[in-house]
Amino acid sequence: MIKASPLPSSRDFNLLLGAIVRMKHYSTAIRLIERLPSLGVEDDVVLLTIWMNCFCRLRRVDLGLSILGRIFKLGFPITVVTSSTLIDGLFIQGKTDQALRFLDDMGRNGPEPDETTYAIIAKGLCKAGNTGLAIELLRDWEERSCRLGSFAYGIVIDGLCKEGLITEALRLHGIMSKKGVKPNVVTYNTLIHGLCDVGQMEDALILLKEMTSGGIQPDIFTYNSLVHYLCKLGQWKDATVWMEKMMEAGIEPDVVTYTSVIQGVCNSGQLKESQRLLSHMVQSRVMPNVQTFNILVDAHCKEGMLVEAEAIINRMIQLGKMPDSVTYNALLNGYCLQNRMDDALVVLNLMVERGCSPNVVTYNMLINGYCKIDKAMTLLQKMEGSKFVPNIVTYNIIMNSMCNAGKLDDAKGLFDSLHARGLQPNMSTCNILMHGLCKGGRTEEAYQLLKEMEGNG
């Protein structure tokens, strides 16, 4: 396009730059903009606003402000889009106070803010946890006869739902409807998801009925919220009914839908059904993700079905999904639960060979699995020499093993060393040592430890 003759118009360049920005290639857009003057392309307010937006998205609002100065210098009028872009940039960098000051200046000296401006401000305030202020601004704007649409209301409703303020979100939904602002599918999805999150399934279904009565059809996100919550309740059979309703409505279940149901089925101990669902998923050309496989591997390992778990991992690899630390930890834990520590070490070595680093959870499982002080201490030393710092859980496991083996002095020595290691004993730590001391007949020491605990709060 740059080499074309004659050179395309500024409008054509702006369309191209807009497309680049929508793909989030901000640095590419900036480099192209910086080349335009040498090609004879003159600045206009649209081009400069795109440039400003790129800097804001890259968290360089200071450079965005320099573009604003350039707009003033060239005598271009400040548009509502330009002002809103800069406000968005300030919120992106967490500069809430500056963004609100700029909004005040905009109202006095610049273009009148519109719904997009308010939506940007509402989004920024809600992300910063200032949903209450977002509602105040909404009321203020409504009083000034600034008509807001479903987009602006939807952002505040989303913020309220994320804070668990579902009653306030529903109240705002009611106000919105009374003002003749019709909620869109996104707003309904936000409310349905929020109701499901707080366990109000019946209210979610009432809202779904209202949604369809108003001519708004549920989409994949609506159905996924209902399916996920039913599975969370253990009602996976009801969830499959909603899957069927999805398909009847012409919406195919996706990886999120199947993974939710597989999780619910596994939690109910129906492992054969979980494998059937996996096969159906693949046959339906919905590719399972790593999380899907991890749920299956973990469930089979907890039931001692290690051969089946390894078969699932092999299938996972065949389908082009590489196991991660969660996958290997689940398998390793399965072997530890069966006291097959040699096999657990084979998994550890395989994990390392495949470029998946063990983490603190991995070592904790191995230490707990051994229940033998010498081997546990060897693993602890190995762990301390790696990048994974042992946590309080690690030391609790070792202390428990020491107490069970009657090595109370070693356990107490380890307890006394925790502060030097930068760790704070928790209630479990103290209970393990107190129980060990009492069991070993050292009640005075246990009583002294109890007094220390009470003194430390």
N, C-alpha and C positions, 0 to 999 in steps of 0.2 A: 504493500500500500504506500509506503514511504517513497518507493522508487517509481511510482506511477507518474505518468505525464499525460495530461496536466495533473497537478497535485489535487487530491480529494479536498473537499471543503472542510471547514472547521466542524460542521455538524457531523460529517462522516467520521472524523477523528474522534469526536466526543462519543459517538455510538460505539466505536471500537474500544475506546478506553473504558466505557461503561461495562462492556462485556468482560473485559480483562479484570475489572474490579469485582464483578459478580463472581468470578472464579477465584477471588481472593489472592490474585497475583499482584499485590500492591507495589512491590518493589519494581516489577516489570513495567507497570503503568507509570511510575515516577520516572524511570529511565527514558521511556518514550516521550513523556511530556517535556522533559528537559532537552530533548533533541528538536522539538518542534520549532522553536524560534529560528534555529539555523536553517530550517527548511522554508521559512517565510510564512509559517502559520501563526496568526496573531492570537493573543490571549483574548478570551471572553469569559464571562462570569461562570458559565457552565464548566468550561475547562478548568478554571481555577478552583471551583468547588470540588471537582473530582480530585484534583491534586491535594487539596486540603483534606479530603476524606481519606485518601491513602495514608497521609502522615498520621491522622488521628487513629486509623486502624492499626498502624504500626506503633501505637503508644508514643507518638512524638507530637503531642498537641502543641508544643512550643514552636515547631516548624509549621504546624497548621495555622497558628496565630500570625506567623510571618507572611503566610499567603493572604490572610485577611488584610494585613497592612498593604500588600501589593494591590488588592482589590480597591482599597480606599485611594491609593496613590493614582491608579489608572482611572478613577472616577466612575467605576461601575457601581450600580445600585446594589445594596445588600439585599439578597432575596431571603425568603423564609427558609429555603433549602440550605443556603449557606450558613445561616445562624444555627439551624437545627443540627447541621453537620458538626459544627464546632462544639455545641452543647453535648452531643453524643460523645465526641472525643474526650471532653472533660470528664464525663461519667466513666468512660472506659478506663481512664487513668485514676479513678477513685477520687476525683476532685469535685465532690458534690457541692460544696459551698460556692466554688467558683462558677459551677454550672448554673446554680440558682441565681447568682448575681448577674450572670450574663443574660439569664431569662428576664430579670427585672429591667436591665438596660435595653433589651430587645423590645419590651413592652413600651418603654418611654421614648426611645430614639430610633428604633429600627422597625422592620416589618412586623405586623401583628402575628403572634404565634398561631399556628393552626393545629389541627388534630395530630398531625405527624409530630410536631414539636412536643405536644403534651404526651404522646405515646412514648417518645424517646425519654422524656423526663420521668414518666411513670416507671418505665423499665429500669432506668438508672437508679431511682429511689428504691424500688422493690428489691433490686439486686443488692443494694447497700443495707437492706433491712429496714428501710424507712417507709414501709407500706402505709402507715398512718398519715404521713405527710403527703403521700401520693393521693390518698382519698381526700384530704383537705384541699389540695390543688384542684382535684376533679370538681368538688362542690363549688369552689371559687369560680372556676371557668364556666360552670353551668349557670351560676348566678349572673355572670356577665353575658349570658345568652350566646356563649360559644358552644355550638352543638357538637357533641362528641359522638363518634360512631362505635361500632362493636369492637374495633381494633383497640382503641384506647381503654374501653371498659375491660376488655379481655385481658389486657396486660395487668391491670390492678387485681382482677379476680385471680389471675395466675399467682401473683405475689402473695395474696391472702391465703390461697390454698397451700402454697409451699411453706408458709409459716404455721400451717395447721389451723388457721382461722376460718374454718369452713362455714360457720354460721354467718360471719360477716360477708363472706364471698357470696353466699346465697341471698343475703339481704341486698347486696349490690346488684346481683342478677335480677332481683325483683324490681328495684328502682329503674334499672336499665329498660326492662320490659314495659314498665308504666310510662316511661318517656318515649315509647315507640321505637326504641332501638332494638332491632332484632338480633339476638345472639347468633353467632355463626357456629359451625361445627367445632372449631378450635375452642371456643368458650365452653360449649357443652362438654367437650372431652376433658377440659381442665376440671370442671365441676364434678363430673362423674368419677374421674380419677381421684380427686380430693375426697369425695364421699366414700369411695372404696377404701382409701387409705385409713380413714378413721372408723371403718367398720359399719358404715351406714349403707349397706347393700340395698335395702328396700327403697331408701330415698334415691339412690343412684338409678334404680329401675323406674321409679316415678319420673325422674328427670329424663330418662331415655324415652319414655312414652310421650312426654311433653315435646321432646325434640322431634320425634317422628310425626307427631300430630301437627307440628308447625312446618312440616314439609322439608325438614333437614334430615338427610339420611346418615345413619352411623357409618363411620369409616373403620379402617383397620385399627386405629388407636382406641376408638370406643370399645370395640370388641375385646381388644387385648387387655384393657383395664379390667373388664368384667371377668375374663378368663383367668387372669393373674390372681385376682382377689379370691375367686372361688377355689382355686388350687391352694392358695394360702390357708384357706379354711379347711382344707382336706376334702373339699367337695369336687373332686376331679371329674366325676361322672357328669355332674351338672355343667362343668366347664366344657366337656366334649359336646354337650347339647348346644352350647353357644357357638362352638366351632362349626357345628352343622348349620346353625342359623346364619352364620357368616357366609358359608358357601352358598346357601340358598339365596342370599342377598347379592351373590356375585362377587364376594370378596374372598380371596384365597388366603388361608392362614399363612403367616410368615414364620421366620425362625423364632421370633419372640413368642408367638402363640404356642408353637410346638414345645419350645423350651419350658414355658410356664406349666404346660400340662404334664410334660415328662417329670418336672420337679415335683408336682403334686402327686403323681402316680408313684414315684420313688419314695416320697415321704410316707405314703400309705403302705409301703412294702410290697407293692404289686410290680415286681421286677420283670416278670414275663411280659406284662402289658407295656412296660416302659420300652422293652426291646421291640415289641410289635409297633409301637408308635414311632420309634426311630426308623424302622424299615419303611413304614408308610410315609414318613417325612421325606426320606431319600427318594422313594418311588414317585412322590409328588414334585420332585425336583426342587425341594427346599433344602438348601445345604445347611446341615447342622454346624454350629460354630464351636469353638473350644469350650465355652461355658456349657453347652448342651452335653458334650462328651464328659466333661468333668463331673457333672451331676450324676451321670450314669455310672462312671467309674467309682465315685465315692460311695454311692448307694450299694453297689455290688460288693465293694471291699468291706463295708460295715457289716454286711450279711455273711462275710467269709467266703464269698464266691469269687476267689482270686483268679481262677482260670478264665471265667467269664469277663472279669475286669480287664485282664490282659488282652483278651480277644477284642474287646471294645476299643482299647488303645491301638491295636493293630489296624482295626477298621478305620479309626480316626486318621492314622497316618496314610492309609490307602486313599482316603478321600482328600488328602492334601492339607490336613490340619495337624500342626505339630503340637505334641503335648507340652504343657508349660509346668512350672513348679507346682501348681495346684494339682495337676494330674498325677505327677510323680509322688507328691506327698500323700495323696489319697491311697495310692498303691502301696507305698512304703508303710503307711500306717496300718494297712490291712495285714501285711506280713508281721508287723510288730504286735498287733492284737492276737495273732496266732503263735507268738513267740518264735517265729521263723526269722531270726535275726540275720542269719547268713544270706537269706533271700532278700532281706531288707537292704543289706549292704550291696548286693548285686544291683538293686534298683538305684541306690545312691551312685554307684559307679556309672551306670547307664545314663543317669541324669547328667552327670558331669561330661561324659563322652559326647552327648548330644547337645552340648553347649547350654545346658539349663542349670544355672547355679543353684546349689542348695541354699536355703535361707534359715532363719532362726527357728521356724516351725519344723523344718526337716530335722535339725539337730535335736530339738526338744523331743520329737517323736522317738528318735533313736536312743537318746539317753533314758527316756521313760521305758522304752522297750527292753533295754538291757537289764535294768534293775540290779546290776552288779556294779559295785562301787569302782573297781579298778577300770573296767571298760568305760563306764560313764565318765570318769575323770579324764580318761584318755581323749574321749570325744570332746569334753569341755575344753581341754587344752588346745585341741585342734580348732575348735570353734573360736577361742580367744585369739588364736594366731591368724584367723581369717578376717574378712571384712565384716562378718556378721557378729555383732556384739551380743553376748548372751543377755537375756532379759530376766526379770524376776521369776518368770515361770520356769526357766531353765534351772535356776538355783533352788526353787521350791521342789522340783522333781528330784534333784540330787540330794537335798536335805532329807526328803522323805525316804529315799533309798538308804541313806546313812542311818536314820532313826530305826527303820525296819531291820537293819543289820546290827543294831545295838551299838553303832559307832557314834555315841552321843557327843563325845568331846569334839570329834571331827565336824559334826553337824553344828554344834555351838560355835566352833571356830569359823565355819563358813558363814554363819549368821552374823557374827561380829565383824566379818570382813566386807559385808555388803556396802556399808557407807563409803568405805575406801574405794570400792568399785563403781561408785556413783549411782548406787541403786537404793531405793527406799523399800524396806520390808513392807509387805501388805498383810492383811488379816490372815490370809492363807499361810504365809510364811510363819507368822507367830503361832498360829494354831498347830502347824506341823511340829514345830520345835516343842511347844508346850505339851502336846500329846505324847511325843517321844520321851520327854523328861519324866512325865508322870508315869508312863508305862515302865520306865527304867528305875522307878523308885526315887527319883530326884525331885521330889515335890517342892522343896524349898526354892530350888532354882526356877522351877516353873512358876511359883508364886511371885518371885522377884521379877521374872519376865513380864508377868501380868501387870504388876505395879508400874513397870517401865512403860508398858503399852498405854496404861491409863494416864500416865504422866505426859505422854507424847500426844495424847488425844486420839 
